[in-house]
Amino acid sequence: MSRPKLTVGVVAGSDGSLTFDIPLRIVKRGYRKLIQIPGSESAQRPWDTRPTALQRALGRAERWRLMLDSGEADSINEIAAREKVDFSYIARLLNLTMLAPPLVAAILDDMLPSGTTVNDLAINPPHLWSDQIARLERKRGHLDD
């Protein structure tokens, strides 16, 4: 794999100092900010590809929903005992399985407004998808496109 060409501008100051102009962009990843060099998308670092907390929560919720739907587990209490977590945690995360498709896509693409937490989405979500999106946008700002 060849490395992308990086164009760096160097300017010499009258006092003998050097100024480097390096093209880069700052990208939000959850609560972290990463510096990316344009054209280096193929050179992902291992920690850039780990799922975010919201992605892990969505995955857990979907797995638990499938356990209930398939009959593998009879109740939320049974899942809580198996997973050794609190009943209320499972009940709260199961709400994520009823989110609007644009919100699920934003979670998976890590494009939610900065500061969005599991609790913003999982605690008492509105039944209508449009209301879910409107509530999140009122609280945290517009969804990134």
N, C-alpha and C positions, 0 to 999 in steps of 0.2 A: 504494500500500500504506500503510495507516495504522499508526502506531506504537502498541504496546500501552501502556495507561495504567499508570503507575508510581505507587504510593502510597508517599510518603515521610513518615515521622513526624519531626517536629522538636520537641525538648524544650529549653527554655531553663533553664540552670542558675542557681543563686543567685549565682554569681560572674560572670555575664554570658556564660558559654560556651554554645555550642549543640551538641546531640547529634543526629545524623541517624540515623534507623532506615530502612535501605534493604533491602528484601527481595532476596536473591540466593542462589545456590547455587554451590558449588565442584564442578566436574566434572573427573575425571581423563581425560586424553587421552594415552595412552602414558605418557611420563614427565613430561608437562606437566600443570599444573592450570589450568583456565580458570574464570573467573567468569561465570556466566550469570544474567541477570535473568529471573525467571519470566514465561512468556508470550512470550518473544522467540525461540522456536525458529525462526521463519521468518526472523529477521534473522541468519542464519549469516554468519560472516566467512570469507573465502576460505581462510585457513589452517586453519580448523576442518574443512574438507571434504577436505583432502588425505589420501591413504591413509597409514596408519601403516606402520612398517617391517615388521611382521608381515603386514599386508595385501598389501604389495608383494611380499614373499617368497612368500606363498601364490599370488599371481597369476603370478609367474615360474615357480614349480614346476608349476603347472597348464599353462602354455604349453609348458614343456619336455616334460611328460608327453604332451601332445597331439602335439608334434613326433615323439616316439618312436612313439606309437600309430599315427599316420597314415603313417609311413614317410618323412616329411620329413627326419628325421635317423636314421641307422642305429645310433648309439651315443651314450653320454654323452660319450665323447671327442670326437665330431664336434660336439656342442653346445658343449662347452668351447672348442673351437677357434673356432667361429663367434662366440661371446659374449665371447671373450678373458677367461675366468675359469677358475679352477682346477677340475679334475675333481672333487675332493672336495667343493667347494662345491655343485656341481650334484647330486652323489649325496646330500648331506645334505638339500638343499632338496626333492628328490624325495620324501623321507619325509613331507613335509607333505601330499602328495596322498593319503596313507593314514590321515589323522587321523579321529577319531570325528566324526560330524556335529555334536554339541554344541560340540566344540572349534572346528570350522570356523565355525559360527555365531557363537561368542564372538569369534573373530578378526575376522570381518566386521563385527560390531556393536561392536567395541572394548570388550568386556566381560570380558576376561581379567583375572585377578588382577594387581595392580600389580607391576611388575618382571619379568613374564614375558618371556622373550627367545626368539628364533628357536631358539637352541640347546636351550632347555628342551623344545621340542616336536620338533625335527628330529633330534637325535642319539639314535640307537638307541631309537626309540619302541616300546613293547610292541605285540604283534600284536593283542591284544584291546582293543576300544574302551573297555571299562569299566576296564581296567588303565591305559590312557592318561590317562583322566580322574582316576583315583585317584592316579596318580603326580604329575600336575600339582597336584592339591589338597594332597597331602602336602608338596610342595616350596614352593608359592606361596600356598596358601589356596583357599577355595571359589570356584567360578565365580560371577560376578555374575548375578543373574536380571533 
